[in-house]
């Protein structure tokens, strides 16, 4: 026989189906069909905790006691904080090195400037500032011209479509009236 075989009748407590397993644990199935296996001690604690609801006939859910997990999580969190306090200088140095590696170094390189990234170059004198402004102006003009061309193409398509629809209607009317 398997270990999860139930013995004895199933009881209904607080809307839950409660069955005793051969291993000595208790199988609880809530109204939604979720199953939990509780030890006898956990089951007793839950029954005592929800005694008022049992007496009044209210539904409730059996929950496992997670006190051990909470204590472990608190211990791990405390250890992490203590470690951070002790080694805060080394952790700061590590992150500083990491951020220095992540920064791109080629932004400040003036020799790699092109027409379209000239505005990113730092302007060290008036001549470089003028070049950056002119580059940005050229980029904006090119973008504006492309947008104007796209708008003109769309307008031409609309006009040609309207003309085709008008021609189709004209031919349809001619066919209708020619047949009569």
C-alpha positions as CSV (number, residue, x, y, z in Angstrom):
1,X,0.0,0.0,0.0
2,X,1.1,3.6,-0.6
3,X,1.8,6.0,2.2
4,X,-0.9,8.4,1.2
5,X,-3.8,6.0,1.6
6,X,-6.4,7.3,4.0
7,X,-7.9,5.5,6.9
8,X,-11.2,6.0,8.4
9,X,-14.0,8.3,7.2
10,X,-13.5,11.9,5.9
11,X,-14.7,14.7,8.1
12,X,-16.0,18.1,7.1
13,X,-14.5,20.9,9.2
14,X,-15.0,24.5,8.3
15,X,-15.7,23.8,4.7
16,X,-12.5,21.6,4.5
17,X,-12.4,17.8,3.9
18,X,-10.2,16.2,6.6
19,X,-8.8,12.7,6.3
20,X,-6.3,10.7,8.3
21,X,-3.3,9.1,6.5
22,X,-1.6,5.9,7.3
23,X,1.6,7.8,8.1
24,X,-0.1,9.5,11.0
25,X,-0.4,12.8,9.2
26,X,-3.7,14.6,8.2
27,X,-4.7,15.4,4.7
28,X,-6.8,18.6,4.4
29,X,-8.6,19.5,1.1
30,X,-10.0,23.0,1.0
31,X,-13.2,23.8,-1.0
32,X,-11.1,24.9,-4.0
33,X,-9.4,21.4,-4.1
34,X,-6.0,22.4,-2.8
35,X,-4.5,19.7,-0.6
36,X,-2.2,20.1,2.4
37,X,-0.6,17.5,4.6
38,X,-0.4,18.6,8.2
39,X,1.2,16.9,11.2
40,X,-1.1,16.1,14.1
41,X,0.5,19.0,16.1
42,X,-0.1,21.5,13.3
43,X,-3.7,20.2,12.9
44,X,-4.3,20.7,16.6
45,X,-2.9,24.2,16.6
46,X,-5.1,25.1,13.6
47,X,-8.2,23.6,15.3
48,X,-7.5,25.5,18.5
49,X,-6.8,28.7,16.6
50,X,-10.1,28.5,14.6
51,X,-12.3,27.0,17.3
52,X,-14.6,30.0,17.2
53,X,-15.2,29.6,13.5
54,X,-15.8,25.9,13.9
55,X,-18.4,26.5,16.5
56,X,-20.2,29.2,14.5
57,X,-20.0,27.1,11.3
58,X,-17.9,29.6,9.3
59,X,-15.5,28.4,6.6
60,X,-11.8,28.8,7.1
61,X,-8.5,27.5,5.6
62,X,-6.0,25.3,7.4
63,X,-2.5,26.8,7.1
64,X,0.8,25.3,7.8
65,X,3.0,27.0,10.5
66,X,5.8,28.8,8.8
67,X,7.5,30.1,11.9
68,X,10.8,28.2,11.2
69,X,11.0,29.7,7.7
70,X,10.4,33.2,9.1
71,X,13.2,32.7,11.7
72,X,15.6,31.5,9.1
73,X,14.8,34.4,6.8
74,X,15.4,36.9,9.6
75,X,18.7,35.2,10.4
76,X,19.9,35.4,6.8
77,X,18.8,39.0,6.5
78,X,20.6,40.0,9.7
79,X,23.7,38.2,8.5
80,X,23.6,40.1,5.2
81,X,23.3,43.4,7.0
82,X,26.1,42.6,9.4
83,X,28.3,41.5,6.5
84,X,27.5,44.7,4.6
85,X,28.4,46.9,7.6
86,X,31.7,45.1,8.1
87,X,32.8,45.1,4.5
88,X,31.1,48.3,3.3
89,X,34.4,49.9,2.0
90,X,35.2,46.8,-0.1
91,X,31.7,46.5,-1.4
92,X,31.8,50.2,-2.4
93,X,35.2,49.7,-4.2
94,X,33.7,46.7,-6.0
95,X,30.7,48.7,-7.3
96,X,32.9,51.7,-8.2
97,X,35.1,49.5,-10.4
98,X,32.0,47.9,-11.9
99,X,30.5,51.3,-12.8
100,X,33.8,52.5,-14.3
101,X,33.8,49.5,-16.6
102,X,30.2,50.1,-17.6
103,X,30.7,53.7,-18.7
104,X,31.4,54.1,-22.4
105,X,34.7,55.9,-23.0
106,X,34.3,56.8,-26.7
107,X,31.8,59.6,-26.1
108,X,34.7,62.0,-25.2
109,X,36.7,60.9,-28.3
110,X,36.4,63.9,-30.7
111,X,38.1,62.1,-33.6
112,X,35.2,59.6,-33.9
113,X,32.6,62.4,-34.5
114,X,30.4,61.9,-37.5
115,X,27.7,64.1,-39.0
116,X,25.0,62.4,-36.9
117,X,26.7,62.2,-33.5
118,X,28.4,65.5,-33.4
119,X,26.1,66.9,-30.8
120,X,27.4,64.3,-28.3
121,X,31.0,65.6,-28.5
122,X,31.9,68.0,-25.7
123,X,32.5,71.5,-27.0
124,X,35.9,72.6,-25.8
125,X,36.0,75.8,-27.8
126,X,33.8,78.0,-30.0
127,X,34.8,76.2,-33.2
128,X,33.8,72.8,-31.8
129,X,30.5,74.3,-30.5
130,X,29.8,75.7,-33.9
131,X,30.5,72.4,-35.6
132,X,28.2,70.6,-33.1
133,X,25.4,73.1,-33.8
134,X,25.7,72.9,-37.5
135,X,25.7,69.1,-37.3
136,X,22.6,69.1,-35.3
137,X,21.0,71.6,-37.7
138,X,21.8,69.3,-40.7
139,X,20.4,66.3,-38.9
140,X,17.2,68.1,-38.1
141,X,16.8,69.4,-41.7
142,X,17.4,65.9,-43.1
143,X,14.8,64.5,-40.7
144,X,12.3,67.2,-41.6
145,X,12.8,66.6,-45.4
146,X,12.2,62.9,-44.9
147,X,9.0,63.5,-43.0
148,X,7.8,66.0,-45.6
149,X,8.5,63.5,-48.4
150,X,6.5,60.8,-46.6
151,X,3.6,63.2,-46.1
152,X,3.6,64.2,-49.8
153,X,3.7,60.5,-50.8
154,X,0.7,59.7,-48.6
155,X,-1.2,62.7,-50.0
156,X,-0.5,61.6,-53.6
157,X,-1.7,58.0,-52.7
158,X,-4.9,59.5,-51.2
159,X,-5.6,61.6,-54.3
160,X,-4.9,58.7,-56.7
161,X,-7.2,56.4,-54.6
162,X,-10.0,59.0,-54.7
163,X,-9.6,59.3,-58.5
164,X,-9.7,55.5,-58.9
165,X,-12.8,55.2,-56.8
166,X,-14.5,58.1,-58.8
167,X,-13.6,56.3,-62.1
168,X,-15.0,53.0,-60.8
169,X,-18.3,54.7,-59.8
170,X,-18.5,56.5,-63.1
171,X,-18.0,53.2,-65.0
172,X,-20.6,51.5,-62.8
173,X,-23.2,54.2,-63.5
174,X,-22.5,54.0,-67.2
175,X,-23.1,50.3,-67.2
176,X,-26.2,50.6,-65.2
177,X,-27.8,53.2,-67.4
178,X,-26.5,51.7,-70.6
179,X,-28.4,48.4,-70.0
180,X,-31.8,50.1,-69.6
